[in-house]
Amino acid sequence: MRLASDSDLPFMKQALKLAQKAVGRTSPNPLVGAVVVKNSKIIGQGYHQKAGTPHAEVHALRMAGKKAKGATLYVTLEPCNHTGKTPPCTQDILKHGIARVVVGMVDPNPLVSGSGCHFLESQGVQVAGELLAAECRAINRPFIKHITTGLPWVIMKAGCSLDGRIAAADGRCAWITSEESRREVHRLRDRVDAILVGVDTALNDDPSLTTRLPSGKGQDPLRVVLDSSLRMSPGAGMLSQKSAAQTLIFCRVNADKKKRQALEMVGARVIEVAETSGRLDLREVLLALGKEGHNSLLVEGGSAIHTSFLKEGLVDQVSLFMAPLFLGNGSIPVVGDLGISDVRHGRRFQTSRVKRFGNDVLVEGFFSQ
């Protein structure tokens, strides 16, 4: 693979911009953008829009048509060289007579990594890259984790007071954060594949766990509830609303069959998983979600759920909305006892964004992988 040049940068940046148009819509596939350039002018561009539909390269090459012969193709992810739900993009590249391909990043799938680039080079196509690889990987963190581990990317989200409390002593969170923060949460829900809460949150708040955007075009994620003994009511709001997304309940093995049947009668799916230390095995839960093709999971709580995910090192990203109020002792914390006696052993993450929403402050960051 050759080195890309500075003149290639603007076109790869455009491909990255295109790729991000499909955030939350491509799982289990990655976000990919592509641009076809000839004589320093864009003659075709496109992005992967949904799993099972044409890849970004196909859209860009179709737009370029016969003009693509002798052109350069910029693509954020190495072109595929295998047949899945769609034909290999390498064949379409050859058919259109592309002379040079600039790759943002090599495919992280260990089974196919590098094969697309090697095949194109063997057919006389010049291949250059990796260009803006860090940026290309950043937009595909969920895909990369899923394809390499089988687990979805886990985002721990919470709205809390300045002293780190998510609810008053009665367990109800009411409205701690501002309307602006809540709108941002719905934008976050629109970008993930699934959203998870514990049964206590489901019982105390009766949440809908849907996406409500001002445009009305939001996508509802799969709703996931951890409910080991199936305390969930068949009359819960999330089971009776109009939504294209399903509700999936994880329970322990040999949970009450009548309760299970009652929940399934109102449309819920129920999956049994093993327990560990008296709680559902979270890794088994994540593996089950990964097998269904979910790249990303938003964990909305409550406190016991956040604690368990952090204790087991299963959180990849944190999105914490902090409101300017104090709730004090007796109220419910974002995270419970992690068994940490030395601050040096705390679960520290790298801050990536700090932004104000209304009167609140959002702090986002990533744990080391």
Contacts in CASP RR format, 6 or more apart in sequence:
PFRMAT RR
TARGET T0000
AUTHOR 0000-0000-0000
METHOD contacts of the structure
MODEL  1
MRLASDSDLPFMKQALKLAQKAVGRTSPNPLVGAVVVKNSKIIGQGYHQK
AGTPHAEVHALRMAGKKAKGATLYVTLEPCNHTGKTPPCTQDILKHGIAR
VVVGMVDPNPLVSGSGCHFLESQGVQVAGELLAAECRAINRPFIKHITTG
LPWVIMKAGCSLDGRIAAADGRCAWITSEESRREVHRLRDRVDAILVGVD
TALNDDPSLTTRLPSGKGQDPLRVVLDSSLRMSPGAGMLSQKSAAQTLIF
CRVNADKKKRQALEMVGARVIEVAETSGRLDLREVLLALGKEGHNSLLVE
GGSAIHTSFLKEGLVDQVSLFMAPLFLGNGSIPVVGDLGISDVRHGRRFQ
TSRVKRFGNDVLVEGFFSQ
1 103 0 8 1.000
1 117 0 8 1.000
1 121 0 8 1.000
1 127 0 8 1.000
1 128 0 8 1.000
1 129 0 8 1.000
1 130 0 8 1.000
2 126 0 8 1.000
2 127 0 8 1.000
2 128 0 8 1.000
2 129 0 8 1.000
3 128 0 8 1.000
3 129 0 8 1.000
4 12 0 8 1.000
4 102 0 8 1.000
4 128 0 8 1.000
4 129 0 8 1.000
4 131 0 8 1.000
5 128 0 8 1.000
7 40 0 8 1.000
8 72 0 8 1.000
8 74 0 8 1.000
8 102 0 8 1.000
8 128 0 8 1.000
8 131 0 8 1.000
9 131 0 8 1.000
9 132 0 8 1.000
11 35 0 8 1.000
11 37 0 8 1.000
11 42 0 8 1.000
11 72 0 8 1.000
11 74 0 8 1.000
11 102 0 8 1.000
12 35 0 8 1.000
12 74 0 8 1.000
12 76 0 8 1.000
12 102 0 8 1.000
12 104 0 8 1.000
12 131 0 8 1.000
12 132 0 8 1.000
13 132 0 8 1.000
14 35 0 8 1.000
14 42 0 8 1.000
14 45 0 8 1.000
14 74 0 8 1.000
15 33 0 8 1.000
15 34 0 8 1.000
15 35 0 8 1.000
15 45 0 8 1.000
15 56 0 8 1.000
15 74 0 8 1.000
15 75 0 8 1.000
15 76 0 8 1.000
15 104 0 8 1.000
16 33 0 8 1.000
16 76 0 8 1.000
16 132 0 8 1.000
16 135 0 8 1.000
16 136 0 8 1.000
16 139 0 8 1.000
18 33 0 8 1.000
18 34 0 8 1.000
18 35 0 8 1.000
18 45 0 8 1.000
18 46 0 8 1.000
18 47 0 8 1.000
18 56 0 8 1.000
19 31 0 8 1.000
19 32 0 8 1.000
19 33 0 8 1.000
19 47 0 8 1.000
19 48 0 8 1.000
19 56 0 8 1.000
19 76 0 8 1.000
19 139 0 8 1.000
20 31 0 8 1.000
20 139 0 8 1.000
21 47 0 8 1.000
21 49 0 8 1.000
22 31 0 8 1.000
22 47 0 8 1.000
22 48 0 8 1.000
22 49 0 8 1.000
22 50 0 8 1.000
23 31 0 8 1.000
23 139 0 8 1.000
23 191 0 8 1.000
24 190 0 8 1.000
24 191 0 8 1.000
24 192 0 8 1.000
24 193 0 8 1.000
24 219 0 8 1.000
24 296 0 8 1.000
25 49 0 8 1.000
25 50 0 8 1.000
25 219 0 8 1.000
26 32 0 8 1.000
26 48 0 8 1.000
26 49 0 8 1.000
26 50 0 8 1.000
26 51 0 8 1.000
26 143 0 8 1.000
27 51 0 8 1.000
27 142 0 8 1.000
27 143 0 8 1.000
27 146 0 8 1.000
27 193 0 8 1.000
27 293 0 8 1.000
27 294 0 8 1.000
27 295 0 8 1.000
27 296 0 8 1.000
28 51 0 8 1.000
28 143 0 8 1.000
28 146 0 8 1.000
28 147 0 8 1.000
28 290 0 8 1.000
28 293 0 8 1.000
28 294 0 8 1.000
28 295 0 8 1.000
29 48 0 8 1.000
29 51 0 8 1.000
29 52 0 8 1.000
29 143 0 8 1.000
30 48 0 8 1.000
30 77 0 8 1.000
30 140 0 8 1.000
30 143 0 8 1.000
30 144 0 8 1.000
30 147 0 8 1.000
31 47 0 8 1.000
31 48 0 8 1.000
31 76 0 8 1.000
31 139 0 8 1.000
31 140 0 8 1.000
31 143 0 8 1.000
32 47 0 8 1.000
32 48 0 8 1.000
32 55 0 8 1.000
32 56 0 8 1.000
32 57 0 8 1.000
32 75 0 8 1.000
32 76 0 8 1.000
32 77 0 8 1.000
33 45 0 8 1.000
33 46 0 8 1.000
33 47 0 8 1.000
33 48 0 8 1.000
33 56 0 8 1.000
33 60 0 8 1.000
33 75 0 8 1.000
33 76 0 8 1.000
33 77 0 8 1.000
34 45 0 8 1.000
34 46 0 8 1.000
34 47 0 8 1.000
34 55 0 8 1.000
34 56 0 8 1.000
34 57 0 8 1.000
34 59 0 8 1.000
34 60 0 8 1.000
34 61 0 8 1.000
34 73 0 8 1.000
34 74 0 8 1.000
34 75 0 8 1.000
34 76 0 8 1.000
35 42 0 8 1.000
35 44 0 8 1.000
35 45 0 8 1.000
35 46 0 8 1.000
35 60 0 8 1.000
35 73 0 8 1.000
35 74 0 8 1.000
35 75 0 8 1.000
36 42 0 8 1.000
36 43 0 8 1.000
36 44 0 8 1.000
36 45 0 8 1.000
36 60 0 8 1.000
36 61 0 8 1.000
36 63 0 8 1.000
36 64 0 8 1.000
36 67 0 8 1.000
36 68 0 8 1.000
36 71 0 8 1.000
36 72 0 8 1.000
36 73 0 8 1.000
36 74 0 8 1.000
36 98 0 8 1.000
37 43 0 8 1.000
37 71 0 8 1.000
37 72 0 8 1.000
37 73 0 8 1.000
37 74 0 8 1.000
38 64 0 8 1.000
38 67 0 8 1.000
38 68 0 8 1.000
38 70 0 8 1.000
38 71 0 8 1.000
38 72 0 8 1.000
43 63 0 8 1.000
43 64 0 8 1.000
43 67 0 8 1.000
43 68 0 8 1.000
43 71 0 8 1.000
44 60 0 8 1.000
44 61 0 8 1.000
44 63 0 8 1.000
44 64 0 8 1.000
44 68 0 8 1.000
45 59 0 8 1.000
45 60 0 8 1.000
45 63 0 8 1.000
46 56 0 8 1.000
46 59 0 8 1.000
46 60 0 8 1.000
46 63 0 8 1.000
47 56 0 8 1.000
47 59 0 8 1.000
48 54 0 8 1.000
48 55 0 8 1.000
48 56 0 8 1.000
48 59 0 8 1.000
49 59 0 8 1.000
51 85 0 8 1.000
52 85 0 8 1.000
52 86 0 8 1.000
53 86 0 8 1.000
54 62 0 8 1.000
54 86 0 8 1.000
55 79 0 8 1.000
55 80 0 8 1.000
55 86 0 8 1.000
55 89 0 8 1.000
56 75 0 8 1.000
56 76 0 8 1.000
57 73 0 8 1.000
57 75 0 8 1.000
57 79 0 8 1.000
57 89 0 8 1.000
57 92 0 8 1.000
57 93 0 8 1.000
58 86 0 8 1.000
58 89 0 8 1.000
58 92 0 8 1.000
60 73 0 8 1.000
60 75 0 8 1.000
61 68 0 8 1.000
61 73 0 8 1.000
61 92 0 8 1.000
61 93 0 8 1.000
61 96 0 8 1.000
61 98 0 8 1.000
64 71 0 8 1.000
64 96 0 8 1.000
65 96 0 8 1.000
68 96 0 8 1.000
68 97 0 8 1.000
68 98 0 8 1.000
69 96 0 8 1.000
69 97 0 8 1.000
69 98 0 8 1.000
69 99 0 8 1.000
70 97 0 8 1.000
70 98 0 8 1.000
70 99 0 8 1.000
70 100 0 8 1.000
71 97 0 8 1.000
71 98 0 8 1.000
71 99 0 8 1.000
71 100 0 8 1.000
72 98 0 8 1.000
72 99 0 8 1.000
72 100 0 8 1.000
72 101 0 8 1.000
72 102 0 8 1.000
73 93 0 8 1.000
73 98 0 8 1.000
73 100 0 8 1.000
73 101 0 8 1.000
73 102 0 8 1.000
74 101 0 8 1.000
74 102 0 8 1.000
74 104 0 8 1.000
74 131 0 8 1.000
75 101 0 8 1.000
75 102 0 8 1.000
75 103 0 8 1.000
75 104 0 8 1.000
76 104 0 8 1.000
76 105 0 8 1.000
76 132 0 8 1.000
76 136 0 8 1.000
76 139 0 8 1.000
77 103 0 8 1.000
77 104 0 8 1.000
77 105 0 8 1.000
77 107 0 8 1.000
77 136 0 8 1.000
77 140 0 8 1.000
78 103 0 8 1.000
78 104 0 8 1.000
78 105 0 8 1.000
78 106 0 8 1.000
78 107 0 8 1.000
78 113 0 8 1.000
78 114 0 8 1.000
78 116 0 8 1.000
78 117 0 8 1.000
79 88 0 8 1.000
79 89 0 8 1.000
79 90 0 8 1.000
79 93 0 8 1.000
79 101 0 8 1.000
79 103 0 8 1.000
79 116 0 8 1.000
79 117 0 8 1.000
79 120 0 8 1.000
80 88 0 8 1.000
80 89 0 8 1.000
80 90 0 8 1.000
80 107 0 8 1.000
80 112 0 8 1.000
80 116 0 8 1.000
81 88 0 8 1.000
81 89 0 8 1.000
81 90 0 8 1.000
81 112 0 8 1.000
81 115 0 8 1.000
81 116 0 8 1.000
81 119 0 8 1.000
82 88 0 8 1.000
82 112 0 8 1.000
82 115 0 8 1.000
90 116 0 8 1.000
90 119 0 8 1.000
90 120 0 8 1.000
93 101 0 8 1.000
93 120 0 8 1.000
93 125 0 8 1.000
94 120 0 8 1.000
94 123 0 8 1.000
94 125 0 8 1.000
98 125 0 8 1.000
99 125 0 8 1.000
99 126 0 8 1.000
100 125 0 8 1.000
100 126 0 8 1.000
100 127 0 8 1.000
100 128 0 8 1.000
101 117 0 8 1.000
101 120 0 8 1.000
101 125 0 8 1.000
101 126 0 8 1.000
101 127 0 8 1.000
101 128 0 8 1.000
102 127 0 8 1.000
102 128 0 8 1.000
102 129 0 8 1.000
102 131 0 8 1.000
103 117 0 8 1.000
103 127 0 8 1.000
103 128 0 8 1.000
103 129 0 8 1.000
103 130 0 8 1.000
103 131 0 8 1.000
104 129 0 8 1.000
104 130 0 8 1.000
104 131 0 8 1.000
104 132 0 8 1.000
104 133 0 8 1.000
104 136 0 8 1.000
105 130 0 8 1.000
105 133 0 8 1.000
105 136 0 8 1.000
105 137 0 8 1.000
105 140 0 8 1.000
106 113 0 8 1.000
106 114 0 8 1.000
106 117 0 8 1.000
106 130 0 8 1.000
107 113 0 8 1.000
107 114 0 8 1.000
107 115 0 8 1.000
107 116 0 8 1.000
108 137 0 8 1.000
108 140 0 8 1.000
108 143 0 8 1.000
108 144 0 8 1.000
108 147 0 8 1.000
108 148 0 8 1.000
109 147 0 8 1.000
109 148 0 8 1.000
110 148 0 8 1.000
117 127 0 8 1.000
120 127 0 8 1.000
121 127 0 8 1.000
130 136 0 8 1.000
137 144 0 8 1.000
141 153 0 8 1.000
141 316 0 8 1.000
141 317 0 8 1.000
141 366 0 8 1.000
142 152 0 8 1.000
142 153 0 8 1.000
142 193 0 8 1.000
142 295 0 8 1.000
142 296 0 8 1.000
143 295 0 8 1.000
145 151 0 8 1.000
145 152 0 8 1.000
145 153 0 8 1.000
145 295 0 8 1.000
145 316 0 8 1.000
145 369 0 8 1.000
146 152 0 8 1.000
146 153 0 8 1.000
146 290 0 8 1.000
146 293 0 8 1.000
146 294 0 8 1.000
146 295 0 8 1.000
150 287 0 8 1.000
150 290 0 8 1.000
150 291 0 8 1.000
151 283 0 8 1.000
151 286 0 8 1.000
151 287 0 8 1.000
151 290 0 8 1.000
151 314 0 8 1.000
152 193 0 8 1.000
152 194 0 8 1.000
152 286 0 8 1.000
152 289 0 8 1.000
152 290 0 8 1.000
152 294 0 8 1.000
152 295 0 8 1.000
152 296 0 8 1.000
152 297 0 8 1.000
153 295 0 8 1.000
153 296 0 8 1.000
153 297 0 8 1.000
153 316 0 8 1.000
153 317 0 8 1.000
154 286 0 8 1.000
154 296 0 8 1.000
154 297 0 8 1.000
154 299 0 8 1.000
154 309 0 8 1.000
154 314 0 8 1.000
154 315 0 8 1.000
154 316 0 8 1.000
154 317 0 8 1.000
155 188 0 8 1.000
155 192 0 8 1.000
155 296 0 8 1.000
155 297 0 8 1.000
155 298 0 8 1.000
155 299 0 8 1.000
155 315 0 8 1.000
155 316 0 8 1.000
155 317 0 8 1.000
155 318 0 8 1.000
155 319 0 8 1.000
156 299 0 8 1.000
156 301 0 8 1.000
156 306 0 8 1.000
156 309 0 8 1.000
156 310 0 8 1.000
156 315 0 8 1.000
156 317 0 8 1.000
156 318 0 8 1.000
156 319 0 8 1.000
157 185 0 8 1.000
157 188 0 8 1.000
157 298 0 8 1.000
157 299 0 8 1.000
157 300 0 8 1.000
157 318 0 8 1.000
157 319 0 8 1.000
157 320 0 8 1.000
157 321 0 8 1.000
158 166 0 8 1.000
158 300 0 8 1.000
158 301 0 8 1.000
158 302 0 8 1.000
158 306 0 8 1.000
158 319 0 8 1.000
158 320 0 8 1.000
158 321 0 8 1.000
158 334 0 8 1.000
159 166 0 8 1.000
159 173 0 8 1.000
159 176 0 8 1.000
159 177 0 8 1.000
159 181 0 8 1.000
159 320 0 8 1.000
159 321 0 8 1.000
159 322 0 8 1.000
159 323 0 8 1.000
159 334 0 8 1.000
160 166 0 8 1.000
160 176 0 8 1.000
160 320 0 8 1.000
160 321 0 8 1.000
160 322 0 8 1.000
160 323 0 8 1.000
160 334 0 8 1.000
161 176 0 8 1.000
161 322 0 8 1.000
161 323 0 8 1.000
161 325 0 8 1.000
161 326 0 8 1.000
161 327 0 8 1.000
161 328 0 8 1.000
161 331 0 8 1.000
162 322 0 8 1.000
162 323 0 8 1.000
162 324 0 8 1.000
162 325 0 8 1.000
162 326 0 8 1.000
163 326 0 8 1.000
163 327 0 8 1.000
163 328 0 8 1.000
164 322 0 8 1.000
164 327 0 8 1.000
164 333 0 8 1.000
164 334 0 8 1.000
165 176 0 8 1.000
165 326 0 8 1.000
165 327 0 8 1.000
165 328 0 8 1.000
165 331 0 8 1.000
165 332 0 8 1.000
165 333 0 8 1.000
165 334 0 8 1.000
166 173 0 8 1.000
166 176 0 8 1.000
166 301 0 8 1.000
166 302 0 8 1.000
166 303 0 8 1.000
166 332 0 8 1.000
166 333 0 8 1.000
166 334 0 8 1.000
167 173 0 8 1.000
167 174 0 8 1.000
167 176 0 8 1.000
167 204 0 8 1.000
167 303 0 8 1.000
167 331 0 8 1.000
167 332 0 8 1.000
168 174 0 8 1.000
168 327 0 8 1.000
168 331 0 8 1.000
168 332 0 8 1.000
169 330 0 8 1.000
169 331 0 8 1.000
169 332 0 8 1.000
171 204 0 8 1.000
171 332 0 8 1.000
172 204 0 8 1.000
172 205 0 8 1.000
173 205 0 8 1.000
175 182 0 8 1.000
176 323 0 8 1.000
176 325 0 8 1.000
177 321 0 8 1.000
177 323 0 8 1.000
177 357 0 8 1.000
177 360 0 8 1.000
178 323 0 8 1.000
178 357 0 8 1.000
178 358 0 8 1.000
178 359 0 8 1.000
178 360 0 8 1.000
179 358 0 8 1.000
180 357 0 8 1.000
180 358 0 8 1.000
180 360 0 8 1.000
181 321 0 8 1.000
181 323 0 8 1.000
181 357 0 8 1.000
181 358 0 8 1.000
181 360 0 8 1.000
181 362 0 8 1.000
183 213 0 8 1.000
183 214 0 8 1.000
183 357 0 8 1.000
184 321 0 8 1.000
184 357 0 8 1.000
184 362 0 8 1.000
185 321 0 8 1.000
186 211 0 8 1.000
186 212 0 8 1.000
186 213 0 8 1.000
186 218 0 8 1.000
187 213 0 8 1.000
188 298 0 8 1.000
188 319 0 8 1.000
189 195 0 8 1.000
189 209 0 8 1.000
189 210 0 8 1.000
189 211 0 8 1.000
189 220 0 8 1.000
189 221 0 8 1.000
189 298 0 8 1.000
190 211 0 8 1.000
190 213 0 8 1.000
190 218 0 8 1.000
190 219 0 8 1.000
191 296 0 8 1.000
192 221 0 8 1.000
192 296 0 8 1.000
192 297 0 8 1.000
192 298 0 8 1.000
193 221 0 8 1.000
193 222 0 8 1.000
193 289 0 8 1.000
193 293 0 8 1.000
193 294 0 8 1.000
193 295 0 8 1.000
193 296 0 8 1.000
193 297 0 8 1.000
194 221 0 8 1.000
194 222 0 8 1.000
194 223 0 8 1.000
194 224 0 8 1.000
194 248 0 8 1.000
194 289 0 8 1.000
194 294 0 8 1.000
194 296 0 8 1.000
194 297 0 8 1.000
194 298 0 8 1.000
195 209 0 8 1.000
195 221 0 8 1.000
195 222 0 8 1.000
195 223 0 8 1.000
195 224 0 8 1.000
195 297 0 8 1.000
195 298 0 8 1.000
195 299 0 8 1.000
195 300 0 8 1.000
196 224 0 8 1.000
196 225 0 8 1.000
196 226 0 8 1.000
196 297 0 8 1.000
196 298 0 8 1.000
196 299 0 8 1.000
196 300 0 8 1.000
196 301 0 8 1.000
196 305 0 8 1.000
197 207 0 8 1.000
197 209 0 8 1.000
197 224 0 8 1.000
197 225 0 8 1.000
197 226 0 8 1.000
197 299 0 8 1.000
197 300 0 8 1.000
197 301 0 8 1.000
197 302 0 8 1.000
197 305 0 8 1.000
198 225 0 8 1.000
198 226 0 8 1.000
198 227 0 8 1.000
198 301 0 8 1.000
198 302 0 8 1.000
198 304 0 8 1.000
198 305 0 8 1.000
199 225 0 8 1.000
199 226 0 8 1.000
199 227 0 8 1.000
199 228 0 8 1.000
199 231 0 8 1.000
199 232 0 8 1.000
200 302 0 8 1.000
200 304 0 8 1.000
201 207 0 8 1.000
201 300 0 8 1.000
201 301 0 8 1.000
201 302 0 8 1.000
201 305 0 8 1.000
202 225 0 8 1.000
202 227 0 8 1.000
202 232 0 8 1.000
202 236 0 8 1.000
202 238 0 8 1.000
203 231 0 8 1.000
203 232 0 8 1.000
203 233 0 8 1.000
206 236 0 8 1.000
206 237 0 8 1.000
206 238 0 8 1.000
207 238 0 8 1.000
207 300 0 8 1.000
208 237 0 8 1.000
208 238 0 8 1.000
208 241 0 8 1.000
208 243 0 8 1.000
209 220 0 8 1.000
209 221 0 8 1.000
209 223 0 8 1.000
209 238 0 8 1.000
209 300 0 8 1.000
210 220 0 8 1.000
210 238 0 8 1.000
210 241 0 8 1.000
210 243 0 8 1.000
210 245 0 8 1.000
211 218 0 8 1.000
211 219 0 8 1.000
211 220 0 8 1.000
211 221 0 8 1.000
212 218 0 8 1.000
219 245 0 8 1.000
220 243 0 8 1.000
220 244 0 8 1.000
220 245 0 8 1.000
221 245 0 8 1.000
221 298 0 8 1.000
222 245 0 8 1.000
222 246 0 8 1.000
222 247 0 8 1.000
222 248 0 8 1.000
222 289 0 8 1.000
222 294 0 8 1.000
223 238 0 8 1.000
223 245 0 8 1.000
223 246 0 8 1.000
223 247 0 8 1.000
223 248 0 8 1.000
224 247 0 8 1.000
224 248 0 8 1.000
224 249 0 8 1.000
224 250 0 8 1.000
224 285 0 8 1.000
224 289 0 8 1.000
224 297 0 8 1.000
225 232 0 8 1.000
225 238 0 8 1.000
225 247 0 8 1.000
225 248 0 8 1.000
225 249 0 8 1.000
225 250 0 8 1.000
226 250 0 8 1.000
226 280 0 8 1.000
226 285 0 8 1.000
226 305 0 8 1.000
227 249 0 8 1.000
227 250 0 8 1.000
227 251 0 8 1.000
228 250 0 8 1.000
228 251 0 8 1.000
228 252 0 8 1.000
228 255 0 8 1.000
228 275 0 8 1.000
228 278 0 8 1.000
228 279 0 8 1.000
228 280 0 8 1.000
229 251 0 8 1.000
229 252 0 8 1.000
229 255 0 8 1.000
229 256 0 8 1.000
230 249 0 8 1.000
230 251 0 8 1.000
230 255 0 8 1.000
230 256 0 8 1.000
230 259 0 8 1.000
230 260 0 8 1.000
230 263 0 8 1.000
230 270 0 8 1.000
232 249 0 8 1.000
232 263 0 8 1.000
232 268 0 8 1.000
234 262 0 8 1.000
234 263 0 8 1.000
234 265 0 8 1.000
234 266 0 8 1.000
234 268 0 8 1.000
235 266 0 8 1.000
238 247 0 8 1.000
239 247 0 8 1.000
239 263 0 8 1.000
239 266 0 8 1.000
239 267 0 8 1.000
239 268 0 8 1.000
240 266 0 8 1.000
246 267 0 8 1.000
246 268 0 8 1.000
246 269 0 8 1.000
247 267 0 8 1.000
247 268 0 8 1.000
247 269 0 8 1.000
248 268 0 8 1.000
248 269 0 8 1.000
248 270 0 8 1.000
248 271 0 8 1.000
249 263 0 8 1.000
249 268 0 8 1.000
249 269 0 8 1.000
249 270 0 8 1.000
249 271 0 8 1.000
250 270 0 8 1.000
250 271 0 8 1.000
250 272 0 8 1.000
250 273 0 8 1.000
250 280 0 8 1.000
250 285 0 8 1.000
250 288 0 8 1.000
251 260 0 8 1.000
251 270 0 8 1.000
251 271 0 8 1.000
251 272 0 8 1.000
251 273 0 8 1.000
251 280 0 8 1.000
252 272 0 8 1.000
252 273 0 8 1.000
252 274 0 8 1.000
252 275 0 8 1.000
252 280 0 8 1.000
253 272 0 8 1.000
253 273 0 8 1.000
253 274 0 8 1.000
253 275 0 8 1.000
254 272 0 8 1.000
255 270 0 8 1.000
255 272 0 8 1.000
260 270 0 8 1.000
263 270 0 8 1.000
264 270 0 8 1.000
271 288 0 8 1.000
273 280 0 8 1.000
273 281 0 8 1.000
273 284 0 8 1.000
273 285 0 8 1.000
273 288 0 8 1.000
274 280 0 8 1.000
274 281 0 8 1.000
274 284 0 8 1.000
275 281 0 8 1.000
279 308 0 8 1.000
282 308 0 8 1.000
282 309 0 8 1.000
282 312 0 8 1.000
282 314 0 8 1.000
283 312 0 8 1.000
283 314 0 8 1.000
286 297 0 8 1.000
286 314 0 8 1.000
289 297 0 8 1.000
299 305 0 8 1.000
299 306 0 8 1.000
299 309 0 8 1.000
299 315 0 8 1.000
302 332 0 8 1.000
303 332 0 8 1.000
303 333 0 8 1.000
303 334 0 8 1.000
303 335 0 8 1.000
303 336 0 8 1.000
304 336 0 8 1.000
306 334 0 8 1.000
306 335 0 8 1.000
306 336 0 8 1.000
307 335 0 8 1.000
307 336 0 8 1.000
307 337 0 8 1.000
307 338 0 8 1.000
309 315 0 8 1.000
310 335 0 8 1.000
310 338 0 8 1.000
310 347 0 8 1.000
311 338 0 8 1.000
311 339 0 8 1.000
313 347 0 8 1.000
313 367 0 8 1.000
315 347 0 8 1.000
315 367 0 8 1.000
316 366 0 8 1.000
316 367 0 8 1.000
316 369 0 8 1.000
317 349 0 8 1.000
317 364 0 8 1.000
317 365 0 8 1.000
317 366 0 8 1.000
317 367 0 8 1.000
318 349 0 8 1.000
318 363 0 8 1.000
318 364 0 8 1.000
318 365 0 8 1.000
318 366 0 8 1.000
318 367 0 8 1.000
319 362 0 8 1.000
319 363 0 8 1.000
319 364 0 8 1.000
319 365 0 8 1.000
320 334 0 8 1.000
320 362 0 8 1.000
320 363 0 8 1.000
320 364 0 8 1.000
321 357 0 8 1.000
321 360 0 8 1.000
321 361 0 8 1.000
321 362 0 8 1.000
322 360 0 8 1.000
322 361 0 8 1.000
322 362 0 8 1.000
322 363 0 8 1.000
323 359 0 8 1.000
323 360 0 8 1.000
324 359 0 8 1.000
324 360 0 8 1.000
338 346 0 8 1.000
338 347 0 8 1.000
340 346 0 8 1.000
340 347 0 8 1.000
347 367 0 8 1.000
349 365 0 8 1.000
349 366 0 8 1.000
349 367 0 8 1.000
350 365 0 8 1.000
350 366 0 8 1.000
350 367 0 8 1.000
350 368 0 8 1.000
351 363 0 8 1.000
351 364 0 8 1.000
351 365 0 8 1.000
352 364 0 8 1.000
352 365 0 8 1.000
352 366 0 8 1.000
353 362 0 8 1.000
353 363 0 8 1.000
353 364 0 8 1.000
353 365 0 8 1.000
354 361 0 8 1.000
354 362 0 8 1.000
354 363 0 8 1.000
354 364 0 8 1.000
355 361 0 8 1.000
355 362 0 8 1.000
355 364 0 8 1.000
356 362 0 8 1.000
END
